[in-house]
């Protein structure tokens, strides 16, 4: 997929809405060769998805072996809105707490007092984290209005052909 196509899809209003959500699902191949799909908080910086995790997270070993990932950001309403992304995970070990981690957890409902307590707990627990940075190499937006899953698109095309015959 060409970069201009990726950019066009990610700049659509529905994509931007989805990229402002709290959680996505990260799919990767675990070190035992089996698939994993985990929910994880994220932030979008305008060109990359940034995830943050503990330095001892099992997914890191797997991502070092095979950095190819698939991401899903979606809604829980009908019809669903779904943003599918693929890319390569780059791992960045950092001292302290990455600013992205604090940002991505800023949308949870907390009182100011709870926020202060949460942040103090985070800072006391982690001496560092790993930023997982993913630059999209493929994207698809499914909104069931202007875009459909490819298999459904094929069925729509086949039905139209039958109706024209």
VOMAR-179851 format. One line per field, with one value per residue (C-alpha): residue in three letters; x, y, z. Coordinates in steps of 0.05 Angstrom, whole numbers, plus 5000, padded with zeros to 4 digits. Example, Ala and Ser with C-alpha at 12.3 -4.5 7.8 and 13.67 -1.06 7.14 Angstrom:
2
residu	[ALA / SER] $
X	[5246 / 5273] $
Y	[4910 / 4979] $
Z	[5156 / 5143] $
//
This chain:
165
residu	[UNK / UNK / UNK / UNK / UNK / UNK / UNK / UNK / UNK / UNK / UNK / UNK / UNK / UNK / UNK / UNK / UNK / UNK / UNK / UNK / UNK / UNK / UNK / UNK / UNK / UNK / UNK / UNK / UNK / UNK / UNK / UNK / UNK / UNK / UNK / UNK / UNK / UNK / UNK / UNK / UNK / UNK / UNK / UNK / UNK / UNK / UNK / UNK / UNK / UNK / UNK / UNK / UNK / UNK / UNK / UNK / UNK / UNK / UNK / UNK / UNK / UNK / UNK / UNK / UNK / UNK / UNK / UNK / UNK / UNK / UNK / UNK / UNK / UNK / UNK / UNK / UNK / UNK / UNK / UNK / UNK / UNK / UNK / UNK / UNK / UNK / UNK / UNK / UNK / UNK / UNK / UNK / UNK / UNK / UNK / UNK / UNK / UNK / UNK / UNK / UNK / UNK / UNK / UNK / UNK / UNK / UNK / UNK / UNK / UNK / UNK / UNK / UNK / UNK / UNK / UNK / UNK / UNK / UNK / UNK / UNK / UNK / UNK / UNK / UNK / UNK / UNK / UNK / UNK / UNK / UNK / UNK / UNK / UNK / UNK / UNK / UNK / UNK / UNK / UNK / UNK / UNK / UNK / UNK / UNK / UNK / UNK / UNK / UNK / UNK / UNK / UNK / UNK / UNK / UNK / UNK / UNK / UNK / UNK / UNK / UNK / UNK / UNK / UNK / UNK] $
X	[5000 / 5027 / 5040 / 4992 / 4936 / 4951 / 4952 / 4886 / 4850 / 4880 / 4859 / 4785 / 4740 / 4720 / 4792 / 4811 / 4753 / 4778 / 4850 / 4827 / 4800 / 4832 / 4845 / 4864 / 4877 / 4948 / 4958 / 5026 / 5058 / 5081 / 5148 / 5115 / 5088 / 5016 / 4976 / 4961 / 4912 / 4914 / 4878 / 4926 / 4923 / 4951 / 4962 / 4966 / 5019 / 4997 / 5040 / 5052 / 5015 / 5052 / 5040 / 5077 / 5090 / 5132 / 5204 / 5188 / 5125 / 5124 / 5103 / 5171 / 5209 / 5159 / 5162 / 5238 / 5233 / 5178 / 5160 / 5102 / 5036 / 4963 / 4921 / 4846 / 4810 / 4735 / 4669 / 4617 / 4556 / 4518 / 4540 / 4611 / 4666 / 4731 / 4802 / 4850 / 4925 / 4988 / 5059 / 5126 / 5137 / 5199 / 5219 / 5247 / 5269 / 5264 / 5281 / 5222 / 5151 / 5141 / 5097 / 5054 / 5037 / 5011 / 4973 / 4941 / 4916 / 4890 / 4822 / 4800 / 4751 / 4790 / 4782 / 4842 / 4859 / 4855 / 4899 / 4953 / 4950 / 4952 / 5011 / 5050 / 5037 / 5060 / 5123 / 5139 / 5128 / 5164 / 5237 / 5228 / 5182 / 5185 / 5153 / 5126 / 5123 / 5085 / 5085 / 5025 / 5045 / 4973 / 4905 / 4832 / 4772 / 4706 / 4646 / 4590 / 4567 / 4622 / 4667 / 4654 / 4696 / 4727 / 4688 / 4622 / 4645 / 4655 / 4585 / 4555 / 4592 / 4569 / 4496 / 4500 / 4526 / 4470 / 4418 / 4446 / 4446] $
Y	[5000 / 5069 / 5120 / 5171 / 5119 / 5105 / 5180 / 5192 / 5136 / 5157 / 5230 / 5212 / 5238 / 5168 / 5145 / 5206 / 5191 / 5119 / 5141 / 5184 / 5124 / 5093 / 5021 / 4980 / 4906 / 4886 / 4821 / 4788 / 4719 / 4696 / 4663 / 4594 / 4608 / 4617 / 4681 / 4732 / 4789 / 4836 / 4901 / 4957 / 5032 / 5074 / 5143 / 5168 / 5221 / 5238 / 5188 / 5130 / 5089 / 5089 / 5036 / 5032 / 4970 / 4944 / 4925 / 4852 / 4844 / 4776 / 4809 / 4843 / 4778 / 4759 / 4828 / 4824 / 4757 / 4779 / 4853 / 4847 / 4867 / 4878 / 4929 / 4938 / 4999 / 4994 / 5015 / 4976 / 5003 / 4981 / 4989 / 4983 / 5027 / 4989 / 5013 / 4957 / 4972 / 4932 / 4951 / 4936 / 4947 / 4984 / 4978 / 5038 / 5025 / 5089 / 5110 / 5134 / 5140 / 5161 / 5222 / 5182 / 5133 / 5190 / 5219 / 5153 / 5142 / 5213 / 5199 / 5150 / 5180 / 5201 / 5257 / 5304 / 5271 / 5201 / 5224 / 5248 / 5182 / 5141 / 5179 / 5173 / 5098 / 5092 / 5131 / 5089 / 5023 / 5033 / 5053 / 5052 / 5027 / 5005 / 5047 / 5004 / 5049 / 5025 / 5062 / 5038 / 5002 / 4981 / 5007 / 4993 / 5032 / 4995 / 5038 / 4997 / 5060 / 5079 / 5018 / 4945 / 4883 / 4858 / 4793 / 4832 / 4879 / 4817 / 4792 / 4860 / 4859 / 4787 / 4806 / 4866 / 4822 / 4771 / 4827 / 4855 / 4786] $
Z	[5000 / 4981 / 5036 / 5004 / 5007 / 5081 / 5096 / 5060 / 5099 / 5166 / 5155 / 5144 / 5200 / 5222 / 5225 / 5266 / 5313 / 5321 / 5331 / 5389 / 5428 / 5489 / 5470 / 5411 / 5401 / 5386 / 5348 / 5344 / 5343 / 5412 / 5423 / 5422 / 5352 / 5371 / 5358 / 5412 / 5411 / 5471 / 5488 / 5503 / 5512 / 5456 / 5429 / 5357 / 5345 / 5275 / 5239 / 5288 / 5339 / 5406 / 5459 / 5526 / 5567 / 5624 / 5610 / 5629 / 5586 / 5551 / 5485 / 5480 / 5469 / 5415 / 5381 / 5380 / 5344 / 5296 / 5296 / 5248 / 5281 / 5265 / 5303 / 5309 / 5335 / 5335 / 5365 / 5404 / 5368 / 5306 / 5253 / 5279 / 5255 / 5248 / 5233 / 5215 / 5212 / 5200 / 5211 / 5243 / 5318 / 5338 / 5411 / 5449 / 5521 / 5561 / 5632 / 5673 / 5647 / 5575 / 5566 / 5518 / 5574 / 5617 / 5557 / 5537 / 5607 / 5614 / 5585 / 5639 / 5687 / 5748 / 5797 / 5801 / 5868 / 5837 / 5780 / 5828 / 5866 / 5802 / 5774 / 5840 / 5840 / 5768 / 5781 / 5842 / 5806 / 5740 / 5734 / 5659 / 5604 / 5532 / 5478 / 5422 / 5360 / 5299 / 5233 / 5192 / 5127 / 5110 / 5134 / 5120 / 5147 / 5151 / 5167 / 5134 / 5099 / 5050 / 5062 / 5075 / 5091 / 5026 / 5027 / 5033 / 4977 / 4934 / 4950 / 4932 / 4866 / 4851 / 4867 / 4821 / 4765 / 4776 / 4774 / 4709 / 4675] $
//
